[in-house]
Amino acid sequence: MAVFGALEAARGHAETACRLWGAADGLLDGLGGSLNPEVGWIRDQYITRTRSAMGDGRFAAISERGRHLSLDQVVGLIEAARTDTLVRASDGGAELPGSHGP
């Protein structure tokens, strides 16, 4: 979830990123776990700049809502982002991850 949040932040979808980060935090807190450092650095690259762009209050509110998403809702967010990427790619608006253009 944290990596997908970073991907969404990189695509300019700050609110979706924030919800995914909140969901990841909620899940980890519920399990008594913490984010693996190998994944954490990816999130850290985007979270500060996203929080700054959104403002602390808005970031905190959206992240808190993300903490309460069900796993099905989180999967839905990720699937919607994937579908958006595939649709844009088929319309010529974006390259598929791993593609190198024409």
N, C-alpha and C positions, 0 to 999 in steps of 0.2 A: 504494500500500500504506500509506503514511504517513497519508494522508487517511482511508482506511477504518479504520485503527487509531484515529484521533481520533474517528471516528463511533462505533466500538464503545466507546471510553472514555466518550463522552457518554451512551451507552445503559446504562452501568454494567457492561459486559463487559470488565473489566480484563485478564483473562488473554488473551482473544482480541486485544485491542488490543496488548498487550505482544508477543505472537507476531508480529503484523503489523508492528509497529515493528522487531522483530528481523530479520524477513525483508527489510524495506526496507533496513535497515542492511547486511545481508549482501550483498544485490544491489549496492548502491551501492559498497561496499568492493571487491567482486569486479570491478566495472567501473572502479574508480578515480574514481568520481564523488562528488558530494555532493548533498544535498537542496536543491532550488531554494528560495530564500527566500520565494517566493510561496506555497509549500506548507508550508514549515518553520514558519511562524507558527501554522498550524492545529494541527500536531503539538505545538508548544511550549505551547499553551494547556492541553493535557491531560496531557502526559507527567510533569510535576513532581508534579501532584496524584495521578496514578495510581501513580507510584513511592512517594510518601509513604503512600498507602493500603495498598499491597501490602507495603511494606518493601523496603529495598535488595536484600537477598539473594534474595528471591523474585522480584522484578522482574528482576534480573540473570540468574537461572537460566532463567526463562521466555523472556526476550528472547534469550538464547543459543540455546535450542532453536529459536526462530523463525528465527535466522540460518541454520539448516541445513535449513529446509523447501524442498521443491522448488516450482517455480512452480505445478505442478498442485495441490499441497497448499495453497498460498496462495489460489489461485482457489477451491478447495473451501471454505476458511474464509470467504471473502467471499460466496460463493453461499449458504452456510448462514446467514450473518447476514442476507442479503437475504430468504431464504425465511422465516426467523423473523419478520422485520418484516412481510412480506406476510401470513403466517398470523395474526399478532396483529391486524393491521388488519382482516382479514376476520372475525375474531371480535369486533370492536369494541373490542379492547384497545389499539389504537394507530392513529394516523392515518398514512396514507401520506405520505412526504415530498412537500411541495408542496401537500398538500390543506389545506383550511381548515375541515374539519368539516362537519356537516350544514347 
